[in-house]
Amino acid sequence: MEITQLIVVLFLGTISAVLIFALVSKWRVEKRMADDSAPKSTLAADAPSTR
């Protein structure tokens, strides 16, 4: 395998991993935002200031 092919494979693998991670994270955030029973972040304006 030439170095160029190796670089292309590593690039595509990295981009794919980042894309999958981003999509899963987005899905989890949207799922949590839709859940009314999920605890609010302490940074939210209407949340308690301490845990």
C-alpha distance matrix in Angstrom:
0.0 3.7 6.6 8.2 6.4 6.7 10.2 11.1 10.5 12.5 15.0 15.7 16.1 18.4 20.4 20.9 22.1 24.5 25.8 26.5 28.2 30.3 31.4 32.4 34.3 36.0 37.1 38.5 40.4 41.9 42.9 44.6 46.3 47.8 49.1 52.6 53.0 50.0 51.2 51.3 49.4 51.7 50.7 52.2 55.5 57.5 55.9 57.7 57.0 56.3 54.8
3.7 0.0 3.8 5.4 5.4 6.4 8.8 10.1 10.9 12.5 14.4 15.7 16.7 18.5 20.2 21.3 22.7 24.6 25.9 27.2 28.8 30.5 31.9 33.2 34.8 36.3 37.7 39.2 40.8 42.3 43.6 45.3 46.8 48.4 49.9 53.3 53.8 50.7 51.8 51.6 49.6 51.7 50.4 52.1 55.3 57.4 56.0 57.8 57.0 56.4 55.1
6.6 3.8 0.0 3.8 5.5 5.0 6.2 8.6 9.9 10.5 12.1 14.3 15.2 16.3 18.2 19.8 21.0 22.4 24.2 25.7 26.9 28.4 30.2 31.6 32.8 34.4 36.1 37.4 38.8 40.5 42.0 43.4 44.8 46.6 48.2 51.5 51.9 48.7 49.5 49.2 47.0 49.0 47.6 49.4 52.5 54.8 53.4 55.1 54.1 53.6 52.5
8.2 5.4 3.8 0.0 3.8 5.4 5.2 6.3 8.7 10.0 10.5 12.3 14.2 15.4 16.5 18.3 20.0 21.2 22.4 24.3 25.8 27.0 28.5 30.3 31.6 32.9 34.6 36.3 37.5 38.9 40.6 42.1 43.3 45.1 46.9 50.2 50.9 47.8 48.7 48.2 46.1 48.2 46.7 48.2 51.3 53.6 52.4 54.4 53.5 53.2 52.2
6.4 5.4 5.5 3.8 0.0 3.8 5.4 5.1 6.1 8.6 9.8 10.6 12.1 14.1 15.3 16.4 18.2 20.0 21.0 22.4 24.2 25.7 26.9 28.5 30.2 31.5 32.8 34.6 36.1 37.4 38.8 40.6 41.9 43.5 45.2 48.6 49.3 46.3 47.5 47.2 45.3 47.7 46.3 47.7 50.9 52.9 51.7 53.7 53.1 52.7 51.4
6.7 6.4 5.0 5.4 3.8 0.0 3.8 5.5 5.2 6.1 8.5 10.0 10.5 12.2 14.2 15.3 16.4 18.3 19.9 21.1 22.4 24.3 25.8 27.0 28.5 30.2 31.6 33.0 34.6 36.2 37.5 39.0 40.5 42.2 43.7 47.1 47.5 44.4 45.4 45.2 43.2 45.4 44.2 45.8 49.1 51.1 49.7 51.5 50.7 50.1 48.8
10.2 8.8 6.2 5.2 5.4 3.8 0.0 3.8 5.5 5.1 6.0 8.6 9.8 10.5 12.1 14.1 15.3 16.4 18.1 19.9 21.0 22.4 24.2 25.8 26.9 28.4 30.2 31.6 32.8 34.5 36.1 37.4 38.7 40.6 42.2 45.5 46.1 42.9 43.8 43.3 41.2 43.3 41.9 43.5 46.6 48.8 47.6 49.4 48.5 48.1 47.1
11.1 10.1 8.6 6.3 5.1 5.5 3.8 0.0 3.8 5.5 5.0 6.1 8.5 9.9 10.5 12.1 14.1 15.4 16.3 18.2 19.9 21.0 22.4 24.2 25.7 26.8 28.4 30.2 31.5 32.8 34.4 36.1 37.3 38.9 40.8 44.1 44.9 41.9 43.1 42.6 40.7 43.1 41.6 42.9 46.0 48.1 47.0 49.1 48.5 48.3 47.1
10.5 10.9 9.9 8.7 6.1 5.2 5.5 3.8 0.0 3.8 5.4 5.2 6.0 8.5 10.0 10.5 12.2 14.3 15.3 16.4 18.2 19.9 21.1 22.4 24.2 25.7 26.9 28.5 30.2 31.6 32.8 34.6 36.1 37.6 39.2 42.6 43.2 40.2 41.5 41.4 39.6 42.1 40.9 42.2 45.5 47.4 46.1 48.1 47.6 47.1 45.7
12.5 12.5 10.5 10.0 8.6 6.1 5.1 5.5 3.8 0.0 3.8 5.6 5.1 6.0 8.6 9.8 10.5 12.2 14.1 15.3 16.4 18.2 20.0 21.1 22.4 24.2 25.7 27.0 28.5 30.2 31.5 32.9 34.5 36.3 37.7 41.0 41.5 38.3 39.3 39.1 37.1 39.4 38.2 39.8 43.0 45.0 43.6 45.5 44.7 44.2 42.9
15.0 14.4 12.1 10.5 9.8 8.5 6.0 5.0 5.4 3.8 0.0 3.8 5.5 5.2 6.1 8.5 10.0 10.7 12.2 14.2 15.4 16.5 18.3 20.1 21.1 22.4 24.3 25.9 27.0 28.5 30.2 31.7 32.8 34.7 36.4 39.7 40.4 37.3 38.3 37.8 35.8 38.1 36.6 38.0 41.1 43.3 42.1 44.2 43.5 43.2 42.2
15.7 15.7 14.3 12.3 10.6 10.0 8.6 6.1 5.2 5.6 3.8 0.0 3.8 5.5 5.1 6.0 8.5 10.0 10.4 12.1 14.1 15.3 16.4 18.2 19.8 20.9 22.4 24.3 25.7 26.9 28.4 30.2 31.4 32.9 34.8 38.2 39.0 36.1 37.4 37.1 35.4 38.0 36.7 37.7 40.9 42.8 41.7 44.0 43.6 43.4 42.1
16.1 16.7 15.2 14.2 12.1 10.5 9.8 8.5 6.0 5.1 5.5 3.8 0.0 3.8 5.5 5.1 6.1 8.7 9.9 10.6 12.2 14.2 15.4 16.5 18.3 19.9 21.1 22.6 24.3 25.8 27.0 28.6 30.2 31.8 33.2 36.7 37.2 34.2 35.5 35.5 33.8 36.4 35.4 36.6 40.0 41.7 40.3 42.3 42.0 41.5 40.0
18.4 18.5 16.3 15.4 14.1 12.2 10.5 9.9 8.5 6.0 5.2 5.5 3.8 0.0 3.8 5.4 5.1 6.2 8.5 10.0 10.6 12.3 14.3 15.5 16.5 18.3 20.0 21.2 22.5 24.3 25.8 27.0 28.5 30.4 31.9 35.1 35.7 32.5 33.5 33.1 31.2 33.6 32.4 33.8 37.1 39.1 37.7 39.6 39.1 38.7 37.4
20.4 20.2 18.2 16.5 15.3 14.2 12.1 10.5 10.0 8.6 6.1 5.1 5.5 3.8 0.0 3.8 5.5 5.2 6.1 8.6 9.9 10.5 12.2 14.3 15.3 16.4 18.3 20.0 21.1 22.4 24.2 25.8 26.8 28.6 30.5 33.7 34.6 31.6 32.8 32.2 30.5 33.0 31.6 32.6 35.8 37.8 36.7 39.0 38.6 38.5 37.4
20.9 21.3 19.8 18.3 16.4 15.3 14.1 12.1 10.5 9.8 8.5 6.0 5.1 5.4 3.8 0.0 3.8 5.5 5.1 6.1 8.5 9.9 10.6 12.2 14.1 15.3 16.5 18.3 20.0 21.1 22.5 24.4 25.7 27.1 28.8 32.3 33.1 30.2 31.8 31.6 30.3 33.1 32.0 32.8 36.1 37.7 36.6 38.9 38.8 38.6 37.1
22.1 22.7 21.0 20.0 18.2 16.4 15.3 14.1 12.2 10.5 10.0 8.5 6.1 5.1 5.5 3.8 0.0 3.8 5.5 5.2 6.1 8.6 10.0 10.7 12.2 14.2 15.4 16.5 18.3 20.0 21.1 22.6 24.3 25.9 27.3 30.7 31.1 28.1 29.4 29.4 27.9 30.6 29.7 30.8 34.2 35.8 34.3 36.4 36.2 35.7 34.1
24.5 24.6 22.4 21.2 20.0 18.3 16.4 15.4 14.3 12.2 10.7 10.0 8.7 6.2 5.2 5.5 3.8 0.0 3.8 5.5 5.1 6.1 8.6 10.0 10.5 12.1 14.2 15.3 16.4 18.2 19.9 21.0 22.3 24.3 25.9 29.1 29.8 26.6 27.7 27.2 25.5 28.1 26.9 28.0 31.3 33.1 31.9 34.0 33.7 33.5 32.3
25.8 25.9 24.2 22.4 21.0 19.9 18.1 16.3 15.3 14.1 12.2 10.4 9.9 8.5 6.1 5.1 5.5 3.8 0.0 3.8 5.4 5.1 6.2 8.6 9.9 10.5 12.3 14.3 15.4 16.5 18.3 20.0 21.0 22.6 24.6 27.9 28.9 26.1 27.5 27.1 25.8 28.7 27.4 28.0 31.2 32.8 31.9 34.4 34.4 34.5 33.2
26.5 27.2 25.7 24.3 22.4 21.1 19.9 18.2 16.4 15.3 14.2 12.1 10.6 10.0 8.6 6.1 5.2 5.5 3.8 0.0 3.8 5.5 5.2 6.1 8.5 9.9 10.6 12.3 14.3 15.4 16.4 18.4 20.0 21.2 22.8 26.3 27.0 24.3 26.0 26.1 25.1 28.2 27.4 27.9 31.3 32.5 31.3 33.7 34.0 33.7 32.1
28.2 28.8 26.9 25.8 24.2 22.4 21.0 19.9 18.2 16.4 15.4 14.1 12.2 10.6 9.9 8.5 6.1 5.1 5.4 3.8 0.0 3.8 5.6 5.3 6.1 8.6 9.9 10.6 12.3 14.3 15.3 16.5 18.3 20.1 21.3 24.6 25.1 22.0 23.4 23.4 22.0 25.0 24.2 25.0 28.5 29.9 28.4 30.6 30.7 30.3 28.7
30.3 30.5 28.4 27.0 25.7 24.3 22.4 21.0 19.9 18.2 16.5 15.3 14.2 12.3 10.5 9.9 8.6 6.1 5.1 5.5 3.8 0.0 3.8 5.5 5.1 6.1 8.6 9.9 10.5 12.2 14.1 15.3 16.3 18.3 20.1 23.2 24.2 21.2 22.5 22.0 20.7 23.6 22.4 23.0 26.3 27.8 26.8 29.3 29.4 29.5 28.2
31.4 31.9 30.2 28.5 26.9 25.8 24.2 22.4 21.1 20.0 18.3 16.4 15.4 14.3 12.2 10.6 10.0 8.6 6.2 5.2 5.6 3.8 0.0 3.8 5.4 5.1 6.1 8.6 9.9 10.6 12.2 14.3 15.3 16.6 18.6 21.9 23.1 20.5 22.5 22.3 21.6 24.9 23.9 23.9 27.1 28.2 27.4 30.1 30.7 30.8 29.3
32.4 33.2 31.6 30.3 28.5 27.0 25.8 24.2 22.4 21.1 20.1 18.2 16.5 15.5 14.3 12.2 10.7 10.0 8.6 6.1 5.3 5.5 3.8 0.0 3.8 5.4 5.1 6.2 8.7 10.0 10.5 12.3 14.2 15.5 16.7 20.3 20.9 18.2 20.2 20.5 20.0 23.4 22.9 23.1 26.5 27.3 26.0 28.5 29.2 28.9 27.1
34.3 34.8 32.8 31.6 30.2 28.5 26.9 25.7 24.2 22.4 21.1 19.8 18.3 16.5 15.3 14.1 12.2 10.5 9.9 8.5 6.1 5.1 5.4 3.8 0.0 3.8 5.4 5.1 6.2 8.6 9.8 10.6 12.2 14.3 15.5 18.7 19.3 16.3 17.7 17.6 16.7 19.9 19.3 19.6 23.1 24.2 22.8 25.2 25.7 25.6 24.0
36.0 36.3 34.4 32.9 31.5 30.2 28.4 26.8 25.7 24.2 22.4 20.9 19.9 18.3 16.4 15.3 14.2 12.1 10.5 9.9 8.6 6.1 5.1 5.4 3.8 0.0 3.8 5.5 5.2 6.2 8.5 9.9 10.5 12.3 14.4 17.5 18.9 16.2 18.0 17.4 16.9 20.3 19.3 19.0 22.1 23.2 22.4 25.3 26.0 26.4 25.1
37.1 37.7 36.1 34.6 32.8 31.6 30.2 28.4 26.9 25.7 24.3 22.4 21.1 20.0 18.3 16.5 15.4 14.2 12.3 10.6 9.9 8.6 6.1 5.1 5.4 3.8 0.0 3.8 5.5 5.2 6.1 8.6 9.9 10.7 12.5 16.0 17.3 15.1 17.5 17.7 17.8 21.5 21.0 20.3 23.5 24.0 23.1 26.0 27.2 27.3 25.6
38.5 39.2 37.4 36.3 34.6 33.0 31.6 30.2 28.5 27.0 25.9 24.3 22.6 21.2 20.0 18.3 16.5 15.3 14.3 12.3 10.6 9.9 8.6 6.2 5.1 5.5 3.8 0.0 3.8 5.5 5.1 6.2 8.6 10.0 10.7 14.2 14.8 12.1 14.3 14.9 15.0 18.6 18.6 18.2 21.6 21.9 20.6 23.1 24.3 24.1 22.2
40.4 40.8 38.8 37.5 36.1 34.6 32.8 31.5 30.2 28.5 27.0 25.7 24.3 22.5 21.1 20.0 18.3 16.4 15.4 14.3 12.3 10.5 9.9 8.7 6.2 5.2 5.5 3.8 0.0 3.8 5.4 5.1 6.1 8.6 10.0 12.8 13.9 11.1 12.8 12.4 12.3 16.0 15.5 14.9 18.2 18.8 17.8 20.6 21.7 22.0 20.5
41.9 42.3 40.5 38.9 37.4 36.2 34.5 32.8 31.6 30.2 28.5 26.9 25.8 24.3 22.4 21.1 20.0 18.2 16.5 15.4 14.3 12.2 10.6 10.0 8.6 6.2 5.2 5.5 3.8 0.0 3.8 5.4 5.0 6.2 8.8 11.8 13.7 11.8 14.1 13.8 14.5 18.2 17.6 16.2 19.1 19.4 19.0 22.1 23.6 24.3 22.9
42.9 43.6 42.0 40.6 38.8 37.5 36.1 34.4 32.8 31.5 30.2 28.4 27.0 25.8 24.2 22.5 21.1 19.9 18.3 16.4 15.3 14.1 12.2 10.5 9.8 8.5 6.1 5.1 5.4 3.8 0.0 3.8 5.5 5.3 6.5 10.1 11.5 9.8 12.9 13.6 14.9 18.7 18.9 17.5 20.4 20.1 19.2 22.1 24.0 24.2 22.3
44.6 45.3 43.4 42.1 40.6 39.0 37.4 36.1 34.6 32.9 31.7 30.2 28.6 27.0 25.8 24.4 22.6 21.0 20.0 18.4 16.5 15.3 14.3 12.3 10.6 9.9 8.6 6.2 5.1 5.4 3.8 0.0 3.8 5.4 5.1 8.1 9.0 6.5 9.2 9.9 11.3 15.0 15.5 14.2 17.3 16.9 15.6 18.4 20.3 20.4 18.5
46.3 46.8 44.8 43.3 41.9 40.5 38.7 37.3 36.1 34.5 32.8 31.4 30.2 28.5 26.8 25.7 24.3 22.3 21.0 20.0 18.3 16.3 15.3 14.2 12.2 10.5 9.9 8.6 6.1 5.0 5.5 3.8 0.0 3.8 5.5 7.4 9.6 7.8 10.0 9.5 11.0 14.6 14.5 12.5 15.1 14.8 14.4 17.7 19.6 20.5 19.2
47.8 48.4 46.6 45.1 43.5 42.2 40.6 38.9 37.6 36.3 34.7 32.9 31.8 30.4 28.6 27.1 25.9 24.3 22.6 21.2 20.1 18.3 16.6 15.5 14.3 12.3 10.7 10.0 8.6 6.2 5.3 5.4 3.8 0.0 3.8 6.2 9.0 8.7 11.7 12.0 14.2 17.8 17.9 15.5 17.8 16.9 16.8 20.0 22.4 23.2 21.7
49.1 49.9 48.2 46.9 45.2 43.7 42.2 40.8 39.2 37.7 36.4 34.8 33.2 31.9 30.5 28.8 27.3 25.9 24.6 22.8 21.3 20.1 18.6 16.7 15.5 14.4 12.5 10.7 10.0 8.8 6.5 5.1 5.5 3.8 0.0 3.8 5.5 5.6 9.1 10.4 13.2 16.6 17.6 15.4 17.8 16.3 15.5 18.3 21.0 21.3 19.4
52.6 53.3 51.5 50.2 48.6 47.1 45.5 44.1 42.6 41.0 39.7 38.2 36.7 35.1 33.7 32.3 30.7 29.1 27.9 26.3 24.6 23.2 21.9 20.3 18.7 17.5 16.0 14.2 12.8 11.8 10.1 8.1 7.4 6.2 3.8 0.0 3.8 5.6 8.2 9.2 12.6 15.6 16.8 14.1 15.9 13.8 13.3 16.1 19.1 19.7 18.1
53.0 53.8 51.9 50.9 49.3 47.5 46.1 44.9 43.2 41.5 40.4 39.0 37.2 35.7 34.6 33.1 31.1 29.8 28.9 27.0 25.1 24.2 23.1 20.9 19.3 18.9 17.3 14.8 13.9 13.7 11.5 9.0 9.6 9.0 5.5 3.8 0.0 3.8 6.3 8.8 12.3 15.0 16.9 14.8 16.9 14.5 13.1 15.1 18.2 18.1 16.0
50.0 50.7 48.7 47.8 46.3 44.4 42.9 41.9 40.2 38.3 37.3 36.1 34.2 32.5 31.6 30.2 28.1 26.6 26.1 24.3 22.0 21.2 20.5 18.2 16.3 16.2 15.1 12.1 11.1 11.8 9.8 6.5 7.8 8.7 5.6 5.6 3.8 0.0 3.8 6.4 9.3 12.4 14.2 12.7 15.4 13.8 11.9 13.9 16.5 16.2 13.9
51.2 51.8 49.5 48.7 47.5 45.4 43.8 43.1 41.5 39.3 38.3 37.4 35.5 33.5 32.8 31.8 29.4 27.7 27.5 26.0 23.4 22.5 22.5 20.2 17.7 18.0 17.5 14.3 12.8 14.1 12.9 9.2 10.0 11.7 9.1 8.2 6.3 3.8 0.0 3.8 6.6 9.0 11.5 10.4 13.1 11.5 8.8 10.4 12.8 12.4 10.2
51.3 51.6 49.2 48.2 47.2 45.2 43.3 42.6 41.4 39.1 37.8 37.1 35.5 33.1 32.2 31.6 29.4 27.2 27.1 26.1 23.4 22.0 22.3 20.5 17.6 17.4 17.7 14.9 12.4 13.8 13.6 9.9 9.5 12.0 10.4 9.2 8.8 6.4 3.8 0.0 3.8 6.4 8.2 6.6 9.5 8.4 6.0 8.5 10.6 11.2 10.2
49.4 49.6 47.0 46.1 45.3 43.2 41.2 40.7 39.6 37.1 35.8 35.4 33.8 31.2 30.5 30.3 27.9 25.5 25.8 25.1 22.0 20.7 21.6 20.0 16.7 16.9 17.8 15.0 12.3 14.5 14.9 11.3 11.0 14.2 13.2 12.6 12.3 9.3 6.6 3.8 0.0 3.8 5.2 5.4 8.9 9.2 6.7 8.6 9.4 9.9 9.4
51.7 51.7 49.0 48.2 47.7 45.4 43.3 43.1 42.1 39.4 38.1 38.0 36.4 33.6 33.0 33.1 30.6 28.1 28.7 28.2 25.0 23.6 24.9 23.4 19.9 20.3 21.5 18.6 16.0 18.2 18.7 15.0 14.6 17.8 16.6 15.6 15.0 12.4 9.0 6.4 3.8 0.0 3.8 5.5 8.1 8.7 5.7 6.2 5.8 6.7 7.3
50.7 50.4 47.6 46.7 46.3 44.2 41.9 41.6 40.9 38.2 36.6 36.7 35.4 32.4 31.6 32.0 29.7 26.9 27.4 27.4 24.2 22.4 23.9 22.9 19.3 19.3 21.0 18.6 15.5 17.6 18.9 15.5 14.5 17.9 17.6 16.8 16.9 14.2 11.5 8.2 5.2 3.8 0.0 3.8 6.4 8.6 7.1 8.7 7.7 9.7 11.0
52.2 52.1 49.4 48.2 47.7 45.8 43.5 42.9 42.2 39.8 38.0 37.7 36.6 33.8 32.6 32.8 30.8 28.0 28.0 27.9 25.0 23.0 23.9 23.1 19.6 19.0 20.3 18.2 14.9 16.2 17.5 14.2 12.5 15.5 15.4 14.1 14.8 12.7 10.4 6.6 5.4 5.5 3.8 0.0 3.8 5.6 5.2 8.3 8.8 11.3 12.3
55.5 55.3 52.5 51.3 50.9 49.1 46.6 46.0 45.5 43.0 41.1 40.9 40.0 37.1 35.8 36.1 34.2 31.3 31.2 31.3 28.5 26.3 27.1 26.5 23.1 22.1 23.5 21.6 18.2 19.1 20.4 17.3 15.1 17.8 17.8 15.9 16.9 15.4 13.1 9.5 8.9 8.1 6.4 3.8 0.0 3.8 5.7 8.4 9.0 12.3 14.1
57.5 57.4 54.8 53.6 52.9 51.1 48.8 48.1 47.4 45.0 43.3 42.8 41.7 39.1 37.8 37.7 35.8 33.1 32.8 32.5 29.9 27.8 28.2 27.3 24.2 23.2 24.0 21.9 18.8 19.4 20.1 16.9 14.8 16.9 16.3 13.8 14.5 13.8 11.5 8.4 9.2 8.7 8.6 5.6 3.8 0.0 3.8 6.8 8.9 11.8 13.2
55.9 56.0 53.4 52.4 51.7 49.7 47.6 47.0 46.1 43.6 42.1 41.7 40.3 37.7 36.7 36.6 34.3 31.9 31.9 31.3 28.4 26.8 27.4 26.0 22.8 22.4 23.1 20.6 17.8 19.0 19.2 15.6 14.4 16.8 15.5 13.3 13.1 11.9 8.8 6.0 6.7 5.7 7.1 5.2 5.7 3.8 0.0 3.8 6.4 8.6 9.5
57.7 57.8 55.1 54.4 53.7 51.5 49.4 49.1 48.1 45.5 44.2 44.0 42.3 39.6 39.0 38.9 36.4 34.0 34.4 33.7 30.6 29.3 30.1 28.5 25.2 25.3 26.0 23.1 20.6 22.1 22.1 18.4 17.7 20.0 18.3 16.1 15.1 13.9 10.4 8.5 8.6 6.2 8.7 8.3 8.4 6.8 3.8 0.0 3.8 5.5 7.1
57.0 57.0 54.1 53.5 53.1 50.7 48.5 48.5 47.6 44.7 43.5 43.6 42.0 39.1 38.6 38.8 36.2 33.7 34.4 34.0 30.7 29.4 30.7 29.2 25.7 26.0 27.2 24.3 21.7 23.6 24.0 20.3 19.6 22.4 21.0 19.1 18.2 16.5 12.8 10.6 9.4 5.8 7.7 8.8 9.0 8.9 6.4 3.8 0.0 3.8 7.0
56.3 56.4 53.6 53.2 52.7 50.1 48.1 48.3 47.1 44.2 43.2 43.4 41.5 38.7 38.5 38.6 35.7 33.5 34.5 33.7 30.3 29.5 30.8 28.9 25.6 26.4 27.3 24.1 22.0 24.3 24.2 20.4 20.5 23.2 21.3 19.7 18.1 16.2 12.4 11.2 9.9 6.7 9.7 11.3 12.3 11.8 8.6 5.5 3.8 0.0 3.8
54.8 55.1 52.5 52.2 51.4 48.8 47.1 47.1 45.7 42.9 42.2 42.1 40.0 37.4 37.4 37.1 34.1 32.3 33.2 32.1 28.7 28.2 29.3 27.1 24.0 25.1 25.6 22.2 20.5 22.9 22.3 18.5 19.2 21.7 19.4 18.1 16.0 13.9 10.2 10.2 9.4 7.3 11.0 12.3 14.1 13.2 9.5 7.1 7.0 3.8 0.0
